[in-house]
Amino acid sequence: MEKVLNKSDLIARLSSECENIPEKTIEDATKQIIDLMVDTLSQNGRVEVRGFGSFSLHHREPRVARNPKTGEKVTVKATAIPHFKPGKALREAVNHHR
């Protein structure tokens, strides 16, 4: 069975761990953190969380591809793909629990 921790679950678990902080404050802080990460990446920045990992962009150059149905040449625009690289502590923790 796949375990999923979505944003609502994260907020609820943080609220139960931090009983003296209102859930609304934790929800606002969580949203601000995510927004800050998105904003940093959208400006071609990098987000590093020591022990967890880093988020960056991988850039794909424009290219010419083919439509598989028609064989027609199609121009594909340059794109930036978000990329996550896990930190050493995260890799070790995940492999320890296997």
C-alpha positions in Angstrom: 0.0 0.0 0.0 1.3 3.4 -1.0 1.7 6.0 1.8 0.9 9.6 0.7 1.6 12.7 2.8 -0.2 15.6 1.2 -0.1 19.3 2.3 -3.2 19.0 4.5 -1.8 15.9 6.2 1.5 17.7 6.7 -0.2 20.7 8.3 -2.3 18.4 10.6 0.8 16.4 11.7 2.8 19.6 12.4 -0.2 20.9 14.4 -0.3 17.8 16.5 3.5 18.1 17.1 3.4 21.8 17.9 0.4 22.0 20.3 1.2 25.5 21.4 1.0 26.9 17.8 -2.4 27.5 16.3 -3.2 25.3 13.2 -3.9 28.4 11.1 -0.4 29.8 11.8 1.1 26.4 10.8 -1.0 26.4 7.7 0.0 29.9 6.7 3.7 29.2 7.4 3.6 26.0 5.3 2.0 27.9 2.4 4.6 30.6 2.7 7.4 28.1 2.6 6.0 26.4 -0.5 5.4 29.8 -2.2 8.9 31.0 -1.4 10.4 27.8 -2.9 8.3 28.1 -6.1 9.2 31.8 -6.4 12.9 31.0 -6.0 12.8 28.3 -8.6 10.8 30.4 -11.0 13.5 33.0 -10.9 16.1 30.3 -11.9 17.3 30.0 -8.2 18.1 26.9 -6.2 16.6 25.8 -2.9 18.8 23.8 -0.5 17.6 22.1 2.7 20.6 20.6 4.4 20.2 16.9 5.2 17.0 16.7 3.0 18.0 17.7 -0.5 18.1 20.5 -3.1 15.7 21.7 -5.7 16.9 23.2 -9.0 16.0 23.5 -12.6 17.2 21.4 -15.5 17.0 23.3 -18.8 16.1 21.6 -22.0 17.1 23.3 -25.2 14.6 23.9 -28.0 14.6 21.1 -30.5 12.8 19.7 -33.6 10.8 16.6 -32.9 8.4 14.5 -35.0 4.6 14.0 -34.5 4.4 10.2 -34.1 1.0 10.0 -36.0 1.9 12.1 -39.0 5.7 12.2 -39.0 5.5 16.0 -39.4 8.3 18.0 -37.9 7.3 20.0 -34.8 9.3 22.6 -33.0 9.5 22.1 -29.2 10.2 25.2 -27.1 12.9 25.4 -24.5 11.7 24.3 -21.1 12.8 24.3 -17.5 12.1 21.1 -15.5 12.2 21.2 -11.7 14.6 18.6 -10.3 15.1 17.3 -6.8 18.4 15.8 -5.6 18.1 14.1 -2.2 20.7 14.8 0.4 22.9 12.2 1.9 21.0 12.0 5.2 17.7 11.5 3.3 19.2 8.8 1.1 20.6 7.0 4.2 17.3 7.2 6.1 15.3 5.9 3.2 17.7 3.0 2.6 17.9 2.2 6.3 14.1 1.7 6.4 13.9 -0.8 3.5 
